[in-house]
Amino acid sequence: MVLLGCPLLAIAQTGANDPARYRPEPQRVAFKGPDGSTLQLTGMFWRPPQGEGPFPLVVLSHGSDAEAAGRRRMTVLGYWNAARYFLNRGFAVLYVLRPSYGDSEGPYLEANVGNCNSLDYGPGFEAMADVIAASLAHARSLPQLDLTRLVLVGHSAGGAASIAMAARRPAGLVTYINFGGGKGGSEQTPYSPCSAGNVEKHFSAYARSTDVPALWLYAQNDLYFGRDVAPRWHAAYQAAGGRAQLVMTEPAPDDKAGHHIVQQHLPLWIPAADSFLRQQGFQWGR
């Protein structure tokens, strides 16, 4: 485990902040629903502003929201800061909203059934991984991509989904980055997620089937999975054969932002992410 300090100076990012500079293309991704019907999921595809590729691809997965109103408010720009980080390093980015989020069709597939001490997150993890699989199938129709250089990136429940998908060994996968991944956390019960042992069980099972290195990034004051929660999950993952580097960043300035550093406090994690991606053979800049 690495404890990462925050740099004194904000880390500059190349390029302007305007999403329109990154050649956005709205997407409709076909996804087979639980009843066998074909659902249409909303997404966005961006490419770096210069060059014709082929570009390595990041498939970005969002967090979860148990409230229907919150899910419907989500948009394809919800993780724009994270997407821009990868675009500015030469990656194309595909971001797809899961069923029931934003304008994506279908039912909520991530509901937790049972009480806090007896939840099984496995079905939800696999349903979210199915969306990533559909996104990868869709990516084969997109231009200027090198699908032999694939990176999965996910936040919160999307981080857990990326761990689950990596265990399926999709073709071309080089690595994945997990930002605060897990399930069952709440600000009302800080550092005590429901059925944390069930998350550990599934992460351990995924480790036994995963053949790529990974980076796990959590803020020390992530109220959902910080302090000793993420280190416990990471230790179990490693013991089962996983190859993940755990970085516990310096605390976010506001405890409520600790779970959301992927979007709100990029300087906390950019140095670790840059170093890790270069170690995996990705290069950018001069």
Sequence and secondary structure as in RCSB ss.txt:
>XXXX:A:sequence
MVLLGCPLLAIAQTGANDPARYRPEPQRVAFKGPDGSTLQLTGMFWRPPQGEGPFPLVVLSHGSDAEAAGRRRMT
VLGYWNAARYFLNRGFAVLYVLRPSYGDSEGPYLEANVGNCNSLDYGPGFEAMADVIAASLAHARSLPQLDLTRL
VLVGHSAGGAASIAMAARRPAGLVTYINFGGGKGGSEQTPYSPCSAGNVEKHFSAYARSTDVPALWLYAQNDLYF
GRDVAPRWHAAYQAAGGRAQLVMTEPAPDDKAGHHIVQQHLPLWIPAADSFLRQQGFQWGR
>XXXX:A:secstr
 EEE   SS    SS S GGGG  EEEEEEEE TTS EEEEEEEEE  SS    EEEEEEE    SSHHHHHH  
TTTTHHHHHHHHTTT EEEEE  TTSTT  S       S TTS   HHHHHHHHHHHHHHHHHHTTSSSEEEEEE
EEEEETHHHHHHHHHHTT  TTEEEEEEES  SS  TTSTT  TTHHHHHHHHHHHHTT  S EEEEEETT TTT
TTTHHHHHHHHHHHTT  EEEEEE   SSGGGGGGHHHH GGGTHHHHHHHHHHTT     
